[in-house]
Amino acid sequence: MVGAGPYGLSVAAHLRAAGVPVRIFGEVMGSWRHAMATGMFLKSTPAATDLSAPVPGARLADFRRMHGEPELTELTPIPCDVFVRYGQWFQKQHVGEVDPARVLEVSRAASDSAFVVQLDDGRELAAAAVVVATGLHGLAHIPDELSRLCLERPGPRALVSHTSHHTDLSPYAGRRVAVVGGGQSALESAALLHEAGAAVQVLVREDRVLWGRRPSLARPWPQRLAKPASPLGPGWTLAAVCKAPGGVRRLPPSARLLLFRRALGPSGGWWLRNRVEGIVPVRTSVRVTRAEAAESTVRLGLTGAGGASETLTVDHVLAATGYRLDLDAVPFLSPAVRSAVACVPGSKAPRLTATFESSVPGLYFTGSLAAPMFGPMMRFVAGTEYAATRIARHATRRVTAP
C-alpha cells in the first residue's frame, strides 16, 4: 500500500480484517498535514467524511464520541486538524503499524507475477499486489504562464507557489498577493491571507463566483424529490454518480470525462462566504496571460471582459489552480510499469477494472486517480467505502490464490 491517507488507510483496514498481510508506506494523513494551510476547513459534510472499515465504530462520529467531543452536523464546518486527528485515530484502531519509509520504485519481479518495492532506507520487498493511494501528492497544477517563475525563484521567497505548498500563510502578512482561481482553495486561502494581514485579491476566470447553499437539516419532501441528497451535495446527477460509481465506469470514455470535469465545478463553501464577499477583492472574468519577474515582484498581464488588458504588480502569486491527474507524475512507478498501464482515452489517468485494477495485473489505483473512471466521488473521502471494499475483495483473492 503506497499512501497512508483516507483511501490507503481504508483499503488497509479491509485487507487486515481479511487476514491479508499488508504493508502500508507513507506518513499517516501526510497530505492533510502538510498541504493544507492552518485554519482551513473541509468542504465535505460530516456524513461524507467517514473512512471505511469492515467493522462498526470507525466513523467520525464514533471518534468524536470516544473523545467526549460534540457530534458535528451539516451546519458545522469540519476543521482540517479534526479530520487529521480522526485519521490518526482510525489508523491506530483499525490499521495498525504504518511504515514511514518512502517508496522509491515499484517494478515487476522477474517472475512477472509479483512486484519489487524499493524503499528509501535501502530495503527491497516483494509484493503480490500494490495499491497506489497517494491522493493528490505531486499532482499540483500551475499554468504555464506562472510555472516558469516557480523554477526561477525556488524556496520560501518564491514569486509563485501552489496552495498545496503551504501549511502557514501568515508569512505573507504585509505583502501583496494575487490568488489565481475561483474554487474553495482559492477563496479560503484568500480569506486566510486577508486575516493574516496580506493585501490580497482573487483573480477568477469565470464571470461569477459560485457559493454552496447553507444546508437545511429538515428539507420538505418536494425539495428532497427535486434535489435528492448525496455525499457531494443535492441534485439528481450527484445522487446518481454517488449511488452507482460502477455505472459511471460503464459510460463511454467521452461521457465519463465530461462528467468528471463538469459535475462539480469550482465553488466556495457556504460558511466561507461571509469571510470573502465585501471583504476580499474578487475580480471575475479576468485571465492571467503572462507573468514576469521584476526584481522581487511579479508583473501579471491580465485580460478582462471584452479583451481589455492591464498589468498588476504583486509580491507573490498563489496558484489555486487545482490538480492534473497524470501517471507521469507518479514518480515511483518504474518506466516499464508506467508504460504498461493503459490510460483512459483523452487523459493520463489509468484505465481500471470494476475492482480498481489497472492493465498491469495486481496494480491498483484509488482516490483521485480513479475519478476519471468511477466519477467525482473518488475525489472525496466519501468514496473510500466503495473503493476499499472492492479492492480488498479482489486483492485478497489474488494474494491468497494457490
Secondary structure, DSSP 8 states (H G I E B T S, - for coil): -B--SHHHHHHHHHHHHTT-----BS-TTHHHHHSS-TT-EESS-GGG-----SSSS-SHHHHHHHTT-----TTS-EEHHHHHHHHHHHIIIII---B---EEEEEE-TTSSSEEEEETTS-EEEES-EEE--TTTT-B---HHHHHHHHHS-STT-SEEEGGG-S--GGGTTSEEEEE--SHHHHHHHHHHHHTT-EEEEE-SSSS--B-----SS--HHHHHHS---TT-SSHHHHHHHH-HHHHHTS-HHHHHHHHHHSS-S-B-GGGGGGTTTTS-EE-S-EEEEEEEETTEEEEEEE-GGG-EEEEEESEEEE---B--BGGG-TTB-HHHHHHS-B-TTSBSB---TTSB-SSTTEEE-GGGGHHHH-GGGGSGGGHHHHHHHHHHHHHHHHH--
